[in-house]
Amino acid sequence: MIEQYPDILEREDGTEIPCRFYPGSRGSGIKNEQDGKQIEVKFTIAFPVDSPKLIQRELIIGRDKSGYEIGRGEVIVFHPGQLHCVAYI
């Protein structure tokens, strides 16, 4: 069975949030903000719609189910949406 949020995001305070990392070419690169500002993104991360808000510049670590570190960095943007939340790292 396919799991929608198979990864774990670990916050600075030690809490964990289920998520899905998009590393590599699909989740990285230059993103255009609504105000026209461009940001460089290493990872795009999707979360369930009821996830707690991530704070800008908060340090996070992403892990897969086996505990392997996928990536780490600072939250650049967090956006709560209708179907899921998205963070750019």
Backbone as CSV, one residue per row, in Angstrom:
resi,resn,N_x,N_y,N_z,CA_x,CA_y,CA_z,C_x,C_y,C_z
1,MET,0.836,-1.182,0.000,0.000,0.000,0.000,0.884,1.250,0.000
2,ILE,0.537,2.218,-0.792,1.288,3.462,-0.887,0.888,4.369,0.264
3,GLU,1.902,4.950,0.906,1.666,5.863,2.019,1.861,7.291,1.524
4,GLN,0.889,8.156,1.812,0.954,9.521,1.303,2.069,10.337,1.964
5,TYR,2.317,10.129,3.259,3.348,10.877,3.982,4.308,9.887,4.657
6,PRO,5.221,9.293,3.886,6.082,8.240,4.413,7.306,8.725,5.203
7,ASP,7.628,10.013,5.119,8.830,10.532,5.769,8.469,11.235,7.080
8,ILE,9.484,11.602,7.830,9.308,12.286,9.112,10.146,13.559,9.110
9,LEU,9.537,14.664,9.540,10.259,15.906,9.724,10.464,16.084,11.224
10,GLU,11.706,16.243,11.631,12.040,16.448,13.042,12.311,17.931,13.261
11,ARG,11.561,18.507,14.207,11.721,19.932,14.510,12.808,20.135,15.553
12,GLU,13.187,21.395,15.765,14.220,21.739,16.745,13.863,21.267,18.147
13,ASP,12.568,21.293,18.486,12.145,20.886,19.828,11.992,19.374,19.969
14,GLY,12.292,18.623,18.898,12.241,17.165,18.950,10.931,16.557,18.487
15,THR,9.898,17.378,18.263,8.640,16.829,17.771,8.795,16.387,16.325
16,GLU,7.968,15.415,15.939,8.033,14.861,14.597,6.696,15.040,13.893
17,ILE,6.765,15.323,12.592,5.577,15.524,11.772,5.699,14.617,10.547
18,PRO,4.643,13.836,10.224,4.694,13.045,8.995,4.716,13.971,7.779
19,CYS,5.488,13.581,6.765,5.621,14.430,5.585,6.072,13.602,4.385
20,ARG,6.241,14.293,3.258,6.782,13.670,2.041,7.791,14.634,1.440
21,PHE,9.050,14.240,1.417,10.128,15.048,0.842,10.175,14.851,-0.668
22,TYR,10.464,15.928,-1.380,10.708,15.888,-2.818,12.122,16.370,-3.076
23,PRO,13.133,15.577,-2.765,14.504,16.019,-3.039,14.822,15.898,-4.530
24,GLY,15.951,16.455,-4.902,16.391,16.345,-6.285,15.693,17.339,-7.177
25,SER,15.681,17.074,-8.464,15.199,18.040,-9.448,13.717,18.369,-9.288
26,ARG,12.927,17.450,-8.775,11.492,17.714,-8.649,11.199,18.708,-7.517
27,GLY,12.008,18.686,-6.458,11.720,19.531,-5.311,12.671,20.684,-5.106
28,SER,13.694,20.795,-5.948,14.695,21.840,-5.728,14.724,22.819,-6.894
29,GLY,15.494,23.888,-6.697,15.653,24.878,-7.759,15.177,26.248,-7.331
30,ILE,14.967,27.117,-8.286,14.502,28.475,-8.024,12.974,28.484,-8.105
31,LYS,12.341,28.974,-7.048,10.881,29.087,-7.002,10.505,30.560,-7.000
32,ASN,9.423,30.884,-7.671,8.916,32.251,-7.709,7.793,32.394,-6.690
33,GLU,7.931,33.366,-5.806,6.898,33.675,-4.826,5.792,34.475,-5.508
34,GLN,4.635,34.598,-4.839,3.526,35.366,-5.407,3.882,36.834,-5.596
35,ASP,4.768,37.358,-4.742,5.164,38.764,-4.858,6.280,38.987,-5.878
36,GLY,6.662,37.932,-6.607,7.699,38.046,-7.622,9.098,37.745,-7.120
37,LYS,9.256,37.602,-5.809,10.552,37.287,-5.221,10.949,35.857,-5.590
38,GLN,12.225,35.650,-5.861,12.725,34.317,-6.173,13.506,33.771,-4.985
39,ILE,13.304,32.496,-4.682,14.029,31.847,-3.598,14.668,30.558,-4.115
40,GLU,15.845,30.233,-3.574,16.513,28.988,-3.938,16.083,27.913,-2.952
41,VAL,15.595,26.796,-3.468,15.024,25.733,-2.651,15.824,24.442,-2.835
42,LYS,16.177,23.800,-1.707,16.847,22.497,-1.758,15.836,21.360,-1.704
43,PHE,14.746,21.568,-0.944,13.715,20.551,-0.788,12.336,21.191,-0.754
44,THR,11.379,20.504,-1.326,9.972,20.830,-1.153,9.390,19.701,-0.329
45,ILE,8.590,20.057,0.686,8.041,19.060,1.606,6.536,19.252,1.709
46,ALA,5.781,18.170,1.568,4.329,18.202,1.709,3.949,17.598,3.061
47,PHE,2.912,18.181,3.686,2.421,17.747,4.992,0.909,17.590,4.946
48,PRO,0.334,16.827,5.886,-1.121,16.781,5.992,-1.670,18.179,6.281
49,VAL,-2.898,18.423,5.879,-3.507,19.747,5.987,-3.591,20.246,7.428
50,ASP,-3.663,19.364,8.400,-3.799,19.773,9.803,-2.462,19.836,10.546
51,SER,-1.369,19.897,9.815,-0.035,19.954,10.429,0.198,21.285,11.136
52,PRO,1.014,21.270,12.199,1.348,22.545,12.842,2.192,23.416,11.904
53,LYS,2.059,24.725,12.065,2.790,25.673,11.229,4.280,25.631,11.561
54,LEU,5.116,25.642,10.531,6.559,25.736,10.713,6.952,27.201,10.685
55,ILE,7.922,27.547,11.487,8.363,28.934,11.613,9.508,29.194,10.632
56,GLN,9.469,30.348,9.982,10.532,30.706,9.049,11.873,30.714,9.770
57,ARG,12.881,30.137,9.140,14.264,30.008,9.627,14.415,28.928,10.704
58,GLU,13.357,28.177,10.967,13.438,27.053,11.901,14.295,25.953,11.271
59,LEU,15.183,25.356,12.057,16.017,24.260,11.568,15.246,22.951,11.664
60,ILE,15.279,22.174,10.584,14.585,20.892,10.566,15.517,19.802,10.021
61,ILE,15.163,18.559,10.308,15.847,17.395,9.747,14.775,16.489,9.167
62,GLY,14.995,16.002,7.961,14.075,15.064,7.326,14.659,13.670,7.347
63,ARG,13.815,12.698,7.711,14.252,11.301,7.763,13.217,10.411,7.076
64,ASP,13.716,9.307,6.502,12.771,8.327,5.982,12.384,7.385,7.123
65,LYS,11.533,6.412,6.839,11.033,5.516,7.893,12.133,4.723,8.592
66,SER,13.226,4.455,7.904,14.315,3.692,8.512,15.221,4.566,9.376
67,GLY,14.978,5.888,9.385,15.797,6.805,10.170,16.915,7.460,9.386
68,TYR,17.068,7.086,8.116,18.105,7.667,7.269,17.798,9.147,7.030
69,GLU,18.798,9.995,7.194,18.613,11.433,6.998,18.509,11.762,5.510
70,ILE,17.388,12.358,5.137,17.157,12.773,3.756,17.785,14.135,3.511
71,GLY,17.596,15.027,4.465,18.130,16.373,4.334,17.861,17.188,5.578
72,ARG,18.548,18.329,5.659,18.355,19.250,6.774,18.540,20.662,6.272
73,GLY,17.968,21.596,6.995,18.096,22.988,6.596,17.127,23.873,7.329
74,GLU,17.024,25.119,6.857,16.126,26.103,7.447,14.855,26.213,6.611
75,VAL,13.747,26.406,7.290,12.483,26.638,6.604,12.537,28.022,5.959
76,ILE,12.304,28.080,4.657,12.278,29.351,3.942,10.841,29.872,3.883
77,VAL,9.926,28.983,3.487,8.522,29.342,3.363,7.679,28.168,3.842
78,PHE,6.595,28.452,4.558,5.604,27.443,4.923,4.248,27.968,4.474
79,HIS,3.507,27.128,3.739,2.205,27.561,3.238,1.146,26.498,3.543
80,PRO,0.141,26.836,4.374,-0.972,25.907,4.595,-1.955,26.006,3.435
81,GLY,-2.282,24.883,2.820,-3.210,24.887,1.700,-4.507,24.169,2.036
82,GLN,-5.397,24.042,1.054,-6.668,23.379,1.267,-6.527,21.860,1.354
83,LEU,-5.619,21.288,0.565,-5.468,19.836,0.517,-4.246,19.330,1.285
84,HIS,-3.230,20.144,1.381,-2.037,19.816,2.165,-1.234,21.096,2.405
85,CYS,-0.253,21.002,3.303,0.643,22.133,3.571,1.946,21.873,2.822
86,VAL,2.660,22.947,2.483,3.927,22.834,1.763,4.972,23.711,2.459
87,ALA,6.167,23.171,2.590,7.298,23.954,3.109,8.426,23.869,2.099
88,TYR,9.156,24.967,1.986,10.363,25.010,1.153,11.548,25.173,2.095
89,ILE,12.572,24.338,1.884,13.769,24.333,2.724,14.952,24.745,1.875
